[in-house]
């Protein structure tokens, strides 16, 4: 498989073992430019400074191919929301497009040529805003003839994108009230509970009560009527889900931990950009709550207010 010819942003923090696994896959791809971001340790976490130092040592010693390396290492902890947002801004100020990987997202080697081909192929299509690399409903899509499909859902466990799209990103979810008034969310999923759940997630994120950049990015794509790409097979294994040291994915999610698989080449492209409504609904339940958990959420957050 040929090497990667596009830049990669690698987001790291305090997990040396995971960092080493992902870096080894990046090393196999040999990108010409590598951007390394490391958040700083939290002062109230004993031993975290040592773990952060180990991560940075792995990065320092792990790049042994011809590569232009850029680093942005924080002395203080910015957190997931502000830290990742600022790191991606830093990346796209210098690159017109590229691949973004986090320290617990171990990619299959085919992720790199998949991203590269689609980054170049859709570079001038403003509707396509995001190339996802994970697929949590692989059992429903692996037998499709096309290599990928279009969706409104932005899966961020390994992804790629363009400066032209990221420039629209608003961490404060600007215009959310107007977006709600348009009832645009009804086009995403038909289930009213699901619609209420998504709007509540956006509202909580806007208020700063959810330390997430990903919901702001999802909202940005929906607001701009953008589309995302989802591969027919899962290209990333999230090895950090359910760990005690995880920042957000502390719950057990077997879908998230599923193995990564290779995508066959040459890529078979879809004949149109239309999302499949059945797959969209399946993606919602896979990436958010699941049907039973959504019902329990509604009992606690809707009926509990009466």
Secondary structure, 3 states (H helix, E strand, C coil): CCCCCCCEEEEECCCHHHHHHHHHHHHHHCCCEEEEEECCCCCCCCCHHHHHHHHHHHHHHHCCCCCEEEEEECCCCCHHHHHHHHHHHHHHHHCCEEEEEECCEEECCHHHHHHHHHHHHCCCCCCEEEEECCCCCHHHHCCCCCCEEEECCCCCCCEEEEHHHHCCCCCCCCCHHHHHHCCHHHHCCCCHHHHHHHHHHHHHHHCCCCCCCHHHHHHHHHHCCCEEEEECCCCEEECCCCCCCCCCCCCCCCCCCCCCCCCCCCCCCCCCCCCCHHHHHHHHHHHCCCHHHHHHHHHHHCHHHC
